[in-house]
Amino acid sequence: MLTDKIAFREPTIQLSHGAGGKASRRLIEGLLAPYFNMKDLNDAAYVQADQAKIAFTADSFVVNPLRFPGGSIGELAINGTVNDIAMSGAKPLAIVSTLIIEAGTETEILEAEIKAMQEAAEKANVAIVGGDTKVVEHQKADKLFITTAGIGLVDPRVNLSAGRVQKGDKIILSGPIGDHGITILFARGELDLEADIKSDTRAVWPFVAKLIDAAAPGLKWMRDPTRGGMATALNELARDAKVAIVLEEEAIQVRPEVRGACEILGLDPMHIANEGQFIAVVSKEYADDALKAIRQVPGGEQAAIIGEVHESDRHIVLSRSSYGGTRAIDMLVGDPLPRIC
């Protein structure tokens, strides 16, 4: 019976179940996947259409506040959808979007977000081709929620799978981590702290396109570390690929403002969400070409090789300091920063 496969028995849904960490994994693997008969739990699914391979994804955005330094919910909705498609090795083509609007929301707020969506789509060279609009009673939403679905055309040169990852492969990170999550935290005005920082939200397809051109045969896996941060994405990879990942701590770029905020709040930058960075696993012989390609795109200058895949019976992520010490990096537990995207 199907119900025998249901492992999720927690009595209520909490914010932590939407944070992208361990609780999210329990919910998805223990409840959603068995009912929907899902086997591959990636950000985008592959659909074969005659001779073309299509990447298909869906997402939702409930960020609070709606606008923040460096972006807004409208821009985030487009970039987040485009990036999930890009992480499957596909060129983004089209998006449909649903708007859930709270009655009483000022028209200028809605118009600003529609404009932000249009501008982000134009910049990402993707079309918004349709959608739906719903209005709910006052205080039944938080001004505006956005859901999206997107499709893209998979590059035939690409074969992405955790199963292809093996010993010696290099881990490449496209830029500094933690900017988005910490920006949202400051934008809420709940802390008596100030920092000159803005969200990293952007479309990453230009970087991915260059990466594919330079290193497609050696490109094995990609992920944009949004909810749950880089730690969660890499732990999922270690588990799925049955390997250990060893990171060089000094190679991981973290802005001083992000690091300082995390130290004050007791957070790990590795758990903080990003909206404009991605991780790629590339075979050793293609790693230098891959890194060079990413750095050639404006905004990719701080890309770096940050670690390597190791064989191990322990499928974990380790971070090695410049002094030679190592620490285990676990998946996110709980939800220190709810509603960040």
Buried (B, 14 or more C-beta within 10 A) or exposed (E): EEEEEEEBEEEEEEEBBBBBBBBBBBBBBBBEBBEEEEEEEBBBBBEEEEEEBBBBBBBBBBBBBBBBBBBBBBBBBBBBBBBBBBBBBBBBBBBBBBBBBBEEBEEEBBEBBBEBBBEBBEBBEBEBEEBEEEBEEEEEBBBBBBBBBBBBBBBEEBEBEBEBBBEEBBBBBBBBBBBBBBBBBBBBEEEEBEBEBBBBBBBBBBBBBBBBEBBBEBBBBBBBBBBBBBBBBBBBBBBBBBBBBBBBBEBBBBBEBBBBBBEEEEBBBBBBBBBBBBBBBBBBEBBBBBBBBBBEBEBBEBBBBBBBBBEBEEBBBBBBEEEEEEEEBBBBBBBBBBBBB
